[in-house]
Amino acid sequence: MLDAIRWDTDLIRRYDLAGPRYTSYPTAVQFNSQVGAFDLLHALRDSRKAQRPLSLYVHIPFCANICYYCACNKVITKDRSRALPYLQRLEQEMQLIACHLAPNQRVEQLHFGGGTPTFLNHDELRQLMALLRKHFNLLNDDSGDYGIEIDPREADWSTMGLLRELGFNRVSIGLQDLDPAVQRAVNRLQSLDETRAVIEAARTLQFRSINIDLIYGLPKQTPENFARTVEEVISLQPDRLSVFNYAHLPERFMPQRRINGSELPAPAEKLQMLQRTIEQLTAAGYRYIGMDHFALPDDELAIAQEESTLQRNFQGYTTHGHCDLIGLGVSAISQIGDLYCQNSSDLTHYQNALAGAQLATSRGLVCNADDRLRREVIQQLICNFSLKFEEIEQAFNIDFRGYFNELWPELEEMADDGLIELGSEAIIVLPAGRLLVRSVCMVFDAYLGQQNRQRFSRVI
């Protein structure tokens, strides 16, 4: 079993830098407009030849209400009729993509994100799943990981029953904070009873996994009131928890301009919130997976980490990193072999492209040999907290120390500080370094200049 993480305030203050979350390497900041639909079709044909299994992500951008903290690609509207033309364009996108894949490429993983996927009514959800089953090889035996993001204000027992009937077996529930003053400050009023009702429905209907999202660093939060939220959430016994650091970037995300900056907790208070949250979750039996994620010991993520098979992609930590990821919908990102590509983030551009029978691919990149090598190094560190040089040397035909020789002084400094153990055969991220694993990964990032760092949130 992996050692527990160790809190070291001095190390955190030194290494709490701005940097990527590494859902990919290279990160989306490196995407460029030279990659387009032709590159995507070429990658899809390679996927078909290799008979790789698939992971599908479907982006539903609509929300009925705005949450001020949100940095997702979304469209705020009360007009539910906007969903129908969007579904029509999604079907066209499925048709254009699926014809380049093999019918026997199994969809091992499916995820609906947003926005608010349950913005769609029951008939529209049925229609969307029917289209996916028509164009892709979805599993019918409940063995796949089929998840959906849930806003408890937009779901009830009948909705949960429909989702289970349609084949979903995992739910991720947005909660963020239970304190009414915090909820009013971010315009997301959501009671504990609403959240509990959705969780009870999921358990009764035998959903396989329940995740709850929390955010620390929101306006009017204090270490004391956030600890009460965490205590209530623990009583709900989710299988997984995501505890995100709120990054206040109002110059980039317009809704955040409605947040009163003077009401945000000070950095020292944020650290107290995270430290106390870790103590509470650890005492309740949760394991720290990494990058804000916690899971019960019998959860698939915890087991995969024990077995060194955990992976990471644009959907976060996963046991399906071997799949080609196909993103459908506005702003959706695909990762197929060495290709990353993203659809237009503008809803009108997305819909117009597909109305003209063209894919909406707007940017991306193709990984080169150095990208592939560094991607594997970062993945090993961020998922397993360790890296064996011999495995990298054999896979990429390099001498590890020689290839990364210019990085050694920085790694040695991290070793001296107690973040990592740096030996002749491996790097091991120590308990005091696990909260800061992003900072360790950043050493291997060839693209990360000071200018780029300003586009990312801080590690903690």
Secondary structure, DSSP 8 states (H G I E B T S, - for coil): --------HHHHHHH--B----SSSS-GGG-BTT--HHHHHHHHHHHHHHT--EEEEEEE-EESS--TT--S--EE-S-GGGHHHHHHHHHHHHHHHHTTS-TT-EEEEEEEEES-GGGS-HHHHHHHHHHHHHHSEE-SSS-SEEEEEE-GGG--HHHHHHHHHHT--EEEEEEE---HHHHHHHT----HHHHHHHHHHHHHTT-SEEEEEEEES-TT--HHHHHHHHHHHHHH--SEEEEEE----TTT-GGGGGS-GGGS--HHHHHHHHHHHHHHHHHTT-EEEETTEEE-TTSHHHHHHHTT--EEETTEEES-TTSEEEEESTT-EEEETTEEEEE-SSHHHHHHHHHTT---EEEEEE--HHHHHHHHHHHHHHHHSEEEHHHHHHHHTS-HHHHTGGGHHHHHHHHHHTSEEE-SSEEEE-GGGGGGHHHHHHTT-TT--HHHHTTS-B--
